[in-house]
Amino acid sequence: MTSVSSNLTIEHRAEAGERGLYERYTPLVRRIAMKTVRSLPSSVSLDDLLSAGWIGLAEALRRRSDTMDDEQFEAYASHRVQGAILDYLRSLDPLSRKLRGASRRISDVTAELTQRLGRIPEEEEIAEGLGLPLQDYHQLLGDIADAGLARLELTESVQSLSEPASPEILASKREIVQQVSEAIELLPERLRLILGLYYQEDCSLREIGEILGVTESRVCQLHSEAVHRIRARLGRPPQVQLSVGTGRL
């Protein structure tokens, strides 16, 4: 009888501990979901993103290593929550595969034009390289952004987040951050301003539109254009949310 009571006590403590962890990381899930929903169409609700984020947190808790300290787990949990939310967003749009292909094509064309012209191409040149009217190019950028496929995120791999970061991993991350910073410096001034306001100043797309005197949808297109130019410069897609220095960029 004593053994059974002891086992029940241990189970209750474990359940209480798990509930405590969920409560502890509730603000993390909400913060990521709220940042993500700001750049999405109104048809996507915050509650849906929160539900997806909880799935990511549950997976992170299940996979948590005993050797991980609180800081390492928070980074790992953030990665899993972001991934779960992005997976949910991709599942909403049956055109997401087509849009991912279009996104890669934009980056490829931008890189090809940069190499051939010896300078950063104008948006009209990118549209021509894609065989699209400028207005259709703008619309495509907006569609890609609405599908959640045009965000910047520099994250370590799942494996590296579950283990103490080695000097090689840290050096690699610093190198990528430096490359992204250099790519941003080469962007047109308006695109640099948009990235700074969005990632550093934590402004919403609507607020940025008010500052620039353009519509929110146009800001969404310009942000998408900036992301593709950075990807073209790097030669590979950074897997999105910039965490460099303070703020998000």
C-alpha positions, 0 to 999 in steps of 0.5 A: 500500500505504501509503495502504491501511495509513493508512486501516486505521490511521485506521479502527482509531483511530476504532473505538477512540475510539468504544469509548472513548466507550461505556465512558466513558458506561456509568455514565450509562446504568446510572445512568438505568436503575437509577433508572427500574427502581426505580419499575417492576414486577418484571416489567421487568428492569434488563437490558432497560432497559440494552439500551434505554438503549444504543440511546439512547446509540448514537443520541446518539453518532451525532448528536453535533455537533462543536461540543458540549462534554462537558457538553452531550453528557452532557445530550444523551445523558441525554435520548436514553437516557431517551427510549429507555427510555421508548419501550421501556416504552411498547412493552411495554404495549398499553394505554399509549395508553389509559392516556395518555388516562386520565392526561390526563383526570386532569390535566384534571379536577384543573385544572377542579376547582381552577378551579371550587372555588378550591382544591386538590381532594381525591382523593375529589373528583377520583375523583367528577369522573372518575366513578370509585369512590375505589378505582378511582381509586387503581388507575388511578393505580397502573396509569399509574405502572406504565406509566412515564407518571407521572414528572416530567422537565424537559428541554430539547428535543433541538435545544436540547441539541445547541446552546449554550443561548441566554439565551432557553432558559435563561430559559425553563427557569428559568421552568418550574422556578419554576412547578414549584416553586410547584406543589409548594409547593401540594401536600398535605404528604404528597405534598410529602414523597414527592416530596422523599424520592424526587427529593432524598433518592434513596429508593426507593418501598419505603423511602418506604413504610416511612417513611410506614407504607404499602405500596409500591404505595400510595406509587406511587399517591401519587407518581402523584397528585402528578405529575398535580396538578403537571401540572394546575397547569402546564396542560401535562405536564412531560416528566419527571426533575426536575433542580432544584438538587441531587438530582433535584428 
